[in-house]
Amino acid sequence: MVMIPLTRRTVLQTAAAATATTALTAPFVHGAFAAGKLNVGFWDHWVPGANDVMTKLCKEWADKEKVDLQIDFVTSQGDKLMLTIAAEAQARSGHDMLTMPSWYAAAQTDNLEPCDDLMGNLIGQYGEPSAAITYVGKQNGHWIAPPAIPNTLTLPSVGRIDIFKEAVGLDLTQMYPGNAPPNKELTDKWTWDFFLQAAEKCHKAGHPFGLAIGQRKSRGCSAATKPTISFCGRRANCSTARGVESR
C-alpha cells in the first residue's frame, strides 16, 4: 500500500472532499421560515370578522412560502393609521408593508420602494388599472403603491326596490336577480336618458333622487366622480387649485 505523507495540503484536500460528499448526499431541508421575515400593517377593518379573513389568507400564503409573517391591524380612528405612516416615514423604520389611503402614498414617494416589477406582472395578468389608480399609485414614472382590496370602496348610490317598482315600473330584482346573471334586456335599457326619466317619475311620486357630494370619499364624492368625468369634467390638481374644472 502506498503511504501518503501527512501534510497540511493533504489534510485540507481530504477535509474538502469529505465536506463536498456530505453536501451532495445530505437531503435539503427547508427551515420553518426559510424565506425570512415580513412585518405588515393593515387597516383595521370595521366589518366584524374581516380581519380574521385577511389573517387567514396571509397565513396560508406565509406557510406556503416559508415566511415568518407578523400582522398588525392599525385603526383609522383618530387618524392613527395616517399618524403611523408619518411616524414610520420620519423614523425610517417600522413595517415592511403598510396600508395607505389612496391619496396618501404620493406624499411618501421618496420613502417607498418602487414596485414596477410587481405591477408589471399584475397588469400583464389582469390588464391596466383605472386612470384614478394610476394617478395616485404611480409617481415620477414608477409604481409605488399597488392597489389593494381592503378599504377599496366604490360607494355606489342605492335605491328603494319598492319605489322603483311602483313609480318607475321597473323591478330591480328582475334586472339583477339573485344567484343569476343580470337581465341583459333590462340592463341595456338603463341609459342616462332612462335614468332621467326614472328620476322625474320618482320626483313626481314624492321621492326625488339625491346624490351626496362632499370633500371626503366617505361623504359620497366617489359616486359623484364617475358621472362628473363622463360629462367631460376632470379633477383639478390639488397643488394648484381646488374643486372641479369643466371642459
C-alpha positions as CSV (number, residue, x, y, z in Angstrom):
1,M,0.0,0.0,0.0
2,V,1.3,3.4,-0.9
3,M,1.6,5.7,2.1
4,I,0.5,9.3,1.5
5,P,2.6,11.7,3.5
6,L,0.5,13.7,6.1
7,T,1.0,17.3,5.2
8,R,-1.2,20.4,5.7
9,R,-2.2,20.2,2.0
10,T,-3.3,16.6,2.1
11,V,-5.3,17.3,5.3
12,L,-7.1,20.2,3.7
13,Q,-7.8,18.2,0.5
14,T,-9.2,15.3,2.5
15,A,-11.5,17.6,4.5
16,A,-12.7,19.4,1.4
17,A,-13.6,16.1,-0.3
18,A,-15.4,14.9,2.8
19,T,-17.4,18.1,3.0
20,A,-18.3,18.0,-0.6
21,T,-19.5,14.4,-0.4
22,T,-21.6,15.3,2.7
23,A,-23.1,18.3,1.0
24,L,-24.1,16.3,-2.1
25,T,-25.6,13.4,-0.2
26,A,-27.4,15.2,2.6
27,P,-31.1,16.0,1.9
28,F,-32.2,19.6,1.5
29,V,-34.4,20.6,4.4
30,H,-36.4,23.8,4.4
31,G,-36.3,25.8,7.7
32,A,-39.6,26.9,9.2
33,F,-39.0,30.4,8.0
34,A,-36.5,29.9,5.2
35,A,-37.7,32.9,3.2
36,G,-37.2,35.4,6.0
37,K,-39.5,37.7,8.0
38,L,-42.1,40.2,6.8
39,N,-43.9,42.7,9.0
40,V,-47.1,44.2,7.6
41,G,-49.6,46.7,8.8
42,F,-53.2,46.6,7.5
43,W,-56.1,48.9,8.1
44,D,-58.2,47.7,11.0
45,H,-61.5,46.9,9.2
46,W,-64.7,47.9,10.9
47,V,-66.7,45.0,9.5
48,P,-66.8,42.2,12.1
49,G,-64.7,39.2,11.0
50,A,-63.0,41.0,8.1
51,N,-59.6,41.0,9.9
52,D,-59.9,37.2,10.6
53,V,-60.4,36.6,6.8
54,M,-57.3,38.8,6.0
55,T,-55.2,37.0,8.6
56,K,-56.3,33.6,7.3
57,L,-55.3,34.4,3.7
58,C,-52.0,35.9,4.7
59,K,-51.1,33.0,7.0
60,E,-51.9,30.5,4.2
61,W,-49.5,32.4,1.9
62,A,-46.8,32.7,4.6
63,D,-46.9,29.0,5.4
64,K,-46.7,28.1,1.7
65,E,-43.7,30.5,1.1
66,K,-42.0,29.8,4.4
67,V,-42.2,33.4,5.6
68,D,-42.3,34.5,9.3
69,L,-45.2,36.9,9.0
70,Q,-46.2,39.5,11.6
71,I,-49.5,41.2,11.0
72,D,-50.7,44.4,12.8
73,F,-54.1,45.9,12.3
74,V,-54.0,49.7,12.7
75,T,-57.2,51.6,13.3
76,S,-58.1,54.8,11.3
77,Q,-59.9,56.1,14.4
78,G,-58.2,59.3,15.5
79,D,-56.2,59.2,12.3
80,K,-53.9,56.7,13.9
81,L,-53.2,55.0,10.6
82,M,-52.1,58.2,9.0
83,L,-50.1,59.1,12.0
84,T,-48.4,55.7,11.9
85,I,-47.5,56.3,8.2
86,A,-45.9,59.7,9.1
87,A,-44.1,58.5,12.1
88,E,-42.5,55.5,10.4
89,A,-41.5,57.7,7.4
90,Q,-39.7,60.1,9.8
91,A,-38.1,57.3,11.8
92,R,-37.3,55.3,8.6
93,S,-38.2,52.1,10.3
94,G,-41.3,50.1,11.1
95,H,-43.5,47.9,8.9
96,D,-42.2,46.4,5.6
97,M,-45.6,47.0,4.1
98,L,-48.3,49.4,5.3
99,T,-51.8,50.1,4.1
100,M,-52.3,53.7,2.9
101,P,-55.4,55.5,1.8
102,S,-55.4,56.1,-1.9
103,W,-54.0,59.6,-2.0
104,Y,-51.5,59.3,0.9
105,A,-48.9,57.2,-0.9
106,A,-47.9,60.1,-3.2
107,A,-46.7,62.1,-0.2
108,Q,-44.3,59.3,0.7
109,T,-42.9,58.8,-2.8
110,D,-39.3,59.2,-1.6
111,N,-39.8,56.7,1.2
112,L,-41.4,53.9,-0.7
113,E,-39.7,51.2,-2.8
114,P,-40.6,51.1,-6.5
115,C,-42.7,48.1,-7.4
116,D,-42.7,48.2,-11.1
117,D,-41.9,44.5,-11.4
118,L,-44.9,43.6,-9.3
119,M,-47.3,45.9,-11.1
120,G,-45.9,44.7,-14.4
121,N,-46.8,41.1,-13.6
122,L,-50.3,42.1,-12.3
123,I,-51.0,44.3,-15.4
124,G,-49.9,41.5,-17.7
125,Q,-52.2,39.1,-16.0
126,Y,-55.3,41.3,-15.3
127,G,-54.9,44.3,-17.6
128,E,-54.4,48.0,-17.0
129,P,-55.8,49.6,-13.8
130,S,-58.1,52.6,-13.9
131,A,-56.8,56.0,-14.6
132,A,-57.5,57.0,-11.0
133,I,-55.4,54.2,-9.6
134,T,-52.5,55.1,-11.9
135,Y,-52.8,58.8,-10.9
136,V,-52.3,58.1,-7.2
137,G,-50.2,54.9,-7.3
138,K,-47.6,55.8,-10.0
139,Q,-45.3,58.7,-9.2
140,N,-42.3,60.0,-11.1
141,G,-42.7,57.3,-13.7
142,H,-42.6,54.4,-11.1
143,W,-45.3,52.4,-9.3
144,I,-45.0,53.0,-5.6
145,A,-48.4,51.7,-4.3
146,P,-50.2,48.7,-5.8
147,P,-54.0,48.8,-5.3
148,A,-55.3,46.7,-2.5
149,I,-58.7,45.1,-1.9
150,P,-59.4,46.1,1.8
151,N,-61.0,49.5,2.0
152,T,-61.2,49.9,-1.7
153,L,-64.7,51.2,-1.8
154,T,-67.0,52.0,-4.8
155,L,-69.6,53.7,-2.6
156,P,-72.5,53.4,-5.2
157,S,-75.8,55.1,-4.8
158,V,-78.7,52.9,-3.6
159,G,-82.4,53.0,-4.4
160,R,-85.6,51.6,-2.9
161,I,-86.7,48.5,-4.7
162,D,-90.4,49.1,-3.9
163,I,-90.4,52.7,-5.0
164,F,-88.7,51.9,-8.3
165,K,-91.3,49.2,-8.9
166,E,-94.3,51.5,-8.1
167,A,-93.2,54.8,-9.5
168,V,-90.9,53.7,-12.4
169,G,-92.4,50.4,-13.3
170,L,-89.0,48.7,-13.0
171,D,-88.5,45.6,-10.9
172,L,-84.8,45.8,-9.9
173,T,-84.9,42.3,-8.6
174,Q,-85.6,41.1,-12.2
175,M,-82.9,43.4,-13.5
176,Y,-80.3,41.9,-11.2
177,P,-81.7,38.6,-9.9
178,G,-80.0,36.9,-7.0
179,N,-77.7,34.0,-7.9
180,A,-78.2,34.6,-11.6
181,P,-76.6,36.8,-14.3
182,P,-78.1,40.2,-14.9
183,N,-81.1,40.5,-17.2
184,K,-79.4,41.9,-20.4
185,E,-82.6,43.2,-21.9
186,L,-83.3,45.3,-18.8
187,T,-79.7,46.4,-18.2
188,D,-79.2,47.5,-21.8
189,K,-82.2,49.8,-21.4
190,W,-80.6,51.5,-18.3
191,T,-79.1,54.6,-20.0
192,W,-78.7,58.2,-18.9
193,D,-82.0,59.0,-20.7
194,F,-83.8,56.3,-18.7
195,F,-82.1,57.4,-15.6
196,L,-83.5,60.9,-16.0
197,Q,-87.0,59.5,-16.8
198,A,-86.8,57.4,-13.6
199,A,-85.7,60.5,-11.6
200,E,-88.6,62.5,-12.9
201,K,-91.2,59.8,-12.1
202,C,-89.8,59.3,-8.6
203,H,-89.8,63.0,-8.1
204,K,-93.5,63.3,-9.0
205,A,-94.2,60.4,-6.6
206,G,-92.6,62.4,-3.8
207,H,-89.3,60.5,-3.7
208,P,-86.7,62.7,-5.5
209,F,-83.2,61.4,-6.4
210,G,-80.3,62.7,-4.4
211,L,-76.5,62.3,-4.6
212,A,-74.2,63.4,-1.8
213,I,-71.1,65.4,-2.7
214,G,-68.5,66.3,-0.1
215,Q,-64.8,66.9,0.4
216,R,-64.1,63.3,1.5
217,K,-64.6,60.0,-0.3
218,S,-66.7,58.7,2.6
219,R,-69.1,61.6,2.0
220,G,-70.1,60.4,-1.4
221,C,-67.8,62.1,-3.8
222,S,-66.7,58.8,-5.2
223,A,-70.2,58.1,-6.5
224,A,-70.3,61.6,-8.0
225,T,-66.9,61.3,-9.7
226,K,-68.0,58.9,-12.3
227,P,-70.8,60.9,-13.8
228,T,-68.7,64.1,-13.5
229,I,-65.9,62.6,-15.5
230,S,-68.3,61.1,-18.0
231,F,-69.6,64.5,-18.8
232,C,-66.1,65.9,-19.5
233,G,-65.3,67.1,-16.0
234,R,-61.8,66.4,-14.7
235,R,-60.1,66.6,-11.3
236,A,-58.2,69.7,-10.5
237,N,-54.6,69.3,-9.4
238,C,-54.7,70.0,-5.6
239,S,-51.3,71.6,-5.7
240,T,-52.6,74.4,-7.9
241,A,-56.4,74.6,-7.4
242,R,-59.3,73.2,-5.6
243,G,-62.6,71.9,-6.9
244,V,-63.6,70.5,-10.3
245,E,-62.7,72.0,-13.6
246,S,-65.1,71.6,-16.5
247,R,-64.2,71.4,-20.2
